[in-house]
Amino acid sequence: MPLYAIVFLVFTLANIALPGTANFVGEFLCFVGAFQANKIITIIAATGIVLGGGYSLWLYNRVAFGNLKVQYFTVKGDLS
């Protein structure tokens, strides 16, 4: 399912707020405002964002390149 993997990659990259996506703008503005109010809480929140991004990439790797189940190839097709 190469088309599904590509679409899933685009949404995963948007989920981790890659620059150029709408999530990046929102998270950046939130962190700029929060950093002015409380630096320690913002650093803790940014650490959570980095860990969440790592988990999202790990999830994509497991879904797109994980163990193949050959019995599903005949039943399911790619995106249409």
C-alpha atoms as an extended CHARMM CRD file, in Angstrom:
* protein
*
        80  EXT
         1         1  MET       CA              0.0000000000        0.0000000000        0.0000000000  PROA      1               0.0000000000
         2         2  PRO       CA              2.4260000000        2.6770000000       -1.1200000000  PROA      2               0.0000000000
         3         3  LEU       CA             -0.1890000000        5.4280000000       -1.4540000000  PROA      3               0.0000000000
         4         4  TYR       CA             -1.4560000000        4.8200000000        2.0740000000  PROA      4               0.0000000000
         5         5  ALA       CA              2.1040000000        4.9600000000        3.4250000000  PROA      5               0.0000000000
         6         6  ILE       CA              2.7210000000        8.3150000000        1.7330000000  PROA      6               0.0000000000
         7         7  VAL       CA             -0.5260000000        9.8470000000        2.9830000000  PROA      7               0.0000000000
         8         8  PHE       CA              0.1350000000        8.4740000000        6.4730000000  PROA      8               0.0000000000
         9         9  LEU       CA              3.6590000000        9.9810000000        6.3940000000  PROA      9               0.0000000000
        10        10  VAL       CA              2.2950000000       13.4190000000        5.4640000000  PROA      10              0.0000000000
        11        11  PHE       CA             -0.2040000000       13.3190000000        8.3190000000  PROA      11              0.0000000000
        12        12  THR       CA              2.4380000000       12.0390000000       10.7350000000  PROA      12              0.0000000000
        13        13  LEU       CA              4.7780000000       14.8870000000        9.8190000000  PROA      13              0.0000000000
        14        14  ALA       CA              1.9220000000       17.3610000000       10.2920000000  PROA      14              0.0000000000
        15        15  ASN       CA              1.2070000000       15.7440000000       13.6650000000  PROA      15              0.0000000000
        16        16  ILE       CA              4.7460000000       16.3920000000       14.8800000000  PROA      16              0.0000000000
        17        17  ALA       CA              4.5100000000       20.0440000000       13.7380000000  PROA      17              0.0000000000
        18        18  LEU       CA              7.0750000000       19.9420000000       10.9620000000  PROA      18              0.0000000000
        19        19  PRO       CA              7.8540000000       23.4950000000        9.7790000000  PROA      19              0.0000000000
        20        20  GLY       CA              5.5470000000       24.3940000000        6.9170000000  PROA      20              0.0000000000
        21        21  THR       CA              2.4670000000       22.7680000000        8.4360000000  PROA      21              0.0000000000
        22        22  ALA       CA             -0.3590000000       24.4930000000       10.2630000000  PROA      22              0.0000000000
        23        23  ASN       CA              0.5130000000       22.7090000000       13.5290000000  PROA      23              0.0000000000
        24        24  PHE       CA              3.9640000000       24.2890000000       13.5400000000  PROA      24              0.0000000000
        25        25  VAL       CA              2.5620000000       27.8140000000       13.4580000000  PROA      25              0.0000000000
        26        26  GLY       CA              0.1290000000       27.0930000000       16.2870000000  PROA      26              0.0000000000
        27        27  GLU       CA              2.6590000000       25.3700000000       18.5370000000  PROA      27              0.0000000000
        28        28  PHE       CA              5.3140000000       27.9940000000       17.8790000000  PROA      28              0.0000000000
        29        29  LEU       CA              2.9840000000       30.8460000000       18.8260000000  PROA      29              0.0000000000
        30        30  CYS       CA              1.8160000000       29.0000000000       21.9540000000  PROA      30              0.0000000000
        31        31  PHE       CA              5.3940000000       28.3660000000       23.0560000000  PROA      31              0.0000000000
        32        32  VAL       CA              6.4650000000       31.9550000000       22.4190000000  PROA      32              0.0000000000
        33        33  GLY       CA              3.6150000000       33.2320000000       24.5820000000  PROA      33              0.0000000000
        34        34  ALA       CA              4.1140000000       30.6070000000       27.2680000000  PROA      34              0.0000000000
        35        35  PHE       CA              7.8750000000       31.2140000000       27.3950000000  PROA      35              0.0000000000
        36        36  GLN       CA              7.2530000000       34.8290000000       28.3110000000  PROA      36              0.0000000000
        37        37  ALA       CA              4.9430000000       33.7700000000       31.1500000000  PROA      37              0.0000000000
        38        38  ASN       CA              6.7910000000       30.7640000000       32.6370000000  PROA      38              0.0000000000
        39        39  LYS       CA             10.0470000000       29.4020000000       31.2580000000  PROA      39              0.0000000000
        40        40  ILE       CA             10.1860000000       26.1760000000       33.2960000000  PROA      40              0.0000000000
        41        41  ILE       CA              6.6960000000       25.0000000000       32.3360000000  PROA      41              0.0000000000
        42        42  THR       CA              7.4200000000       25.8110000000       28.6860000000  PROA      42              0.0000000000
        43        43  ILE       CA             10.6000000000       23.7110000000       28.7440000000  PROA      43              0.0000000000
        44        44  ILE       CA              8.6680000000       20.7980000000       30.2710000000  PROA      44              0.0000000000
        45        45  ALA       CA              5.9520000000       21.1710000000       27.6240000000  PROA      45              0.0000000000
        46        46  ALA       CA              8.5410000000       21.3190000000       24.8340000000  PROA      46              0.0000000000
        47        47  THR       CA             10.0870000000       18.1060000000       26.1720000000  PROA      47              0.0000000000
        48        48  GLY       CA              6.6610000000       16.4760000000       25.9340000000  PROA      48              0.0000000000
        49        49  ILE       CA              6.3120000000       17.6780000000       22.3540000000  PROA      49              0.0000000000
        50        50  VAL       CA              9.6930000000       16.1700000000       21.4240000000  PROA      50              0.0000000000
        51        51  LEU       CA              8.7930000000       12.8470000000       23.0680000000  PROA      51              0.0000000000
        52        52  GLY       CA              5.4280000000       12.8560000000       21.2690000000  PROA      52              0.0000000000
        53        53  GLY       CA              7.1630000000       13.4880000000       17.9500000000  PROA      53              0.0000000000
        54        54  GLY       CA              9.5320000000       10.6020000000       18.5780000000  PROA      54              0.0000000000
        55        55  TYR       CA              6.6130000000        8.3330000000       19.3640000000  PROA      55              0.0000000000
        56        56  SER       CA              4.8060000000        9.4160000000       16.1840000000  PROA      56              0.0000000000
        57        57  LEU       CA              7.8380000000        8.5700000000       14.0540000000  PROA      57              0.0000000000
        58        58  TRP       CA              8.2070000000        5.2150000000       15.8390000000  PROA      58              0.0000000000
        59        59  LEU       CA              4.5120000000        4.5240000000       15.1950000000  PROA      59              0.0000000000
        60        60  TYR       CA              4.8930000000        5.3440000000       11.4970000000  PROA      60              0.0000000000
        61        61  ASN       CA              7.9160000000        3.0700000000       11.2520000000  PROA      61              0.0000000000
        62        62  ARG       CA              6.0230000000        0.1740000000       12.8470000000  PROA      62              0.0000000000
        63        63  VAL       CA              2.9140000000        0.6760000000       10.6990000000  PROA      63              0.0000000000
        64        64  ALA       CA              4.6090000000        1.3070000000        7.3530000000  PROA      64              0.0000000000
        65        65  PHE       CA              7.6080000000       -1.0280000000        7.6700000000  PROA      65              0.0000000000
        66        66  GLY       CA              6.4840000000       -3.5420000000       10.2920000000  PROA      66              0.0000000000
        67        67  ASN       CA              5.8020000000       -7.2570000000        9.8940000000  PROA      67              0.0000000000
        68        68  LEU       CA              3.9600000000       -8.0630000000        6.6810000000  PROA      68              0.0000000000
        69        69  LYS       CA              0.8350000000      -10.1910000000        6.8380000000  PROA      69              0.0000000000
        70        70  VAL       CA              0.6390000000      -11.8100000000        3.3990000000  PROA      70              0.0000000000
        71        71  GLN       CA             -2.8930000000      -13.1480000000        3.9120000000  PROA      71              0.0000000000
        72        72  TYR       CA             -4.2690000000       -9.5730000000        3.8610000000  PROA      72              0.0000000000
        73        73  PHE       CA             -2.8320000000       -8.7010000000        0.4290000000  PROA      73              0.0000000000
        74        74  THR       CA             -5.6420000000      -10.3930000000       -1.4700000000  PROA      74              0.0000000000
        75        75  VAL       CA             -8.4260000000       -8.8980000000        0.6620000000  PROA      75              0.0000000000
        76        76  LYS       CA             -7.3200000000       -5.2730000000        1.0280000000  PROA      76              0.0000000000
        77        77  GLY       CA             -6.1240000000       -2.9370000000       -1.7110000000  PROA      77              0.0000000000
        78        78  ASP       CA             -4.4600000000        0.4420000000       -1.7910000000  PROA      78              0.0000000000
        79        79  LEU       CA             -6.2840000000        3.7750000000       -1.4930000000  PROA      79              0.0000000000
        80        80  SER       CA             -8.7390000000        4.5710000000       -4.2650000000  PROA      80              0.0000000000
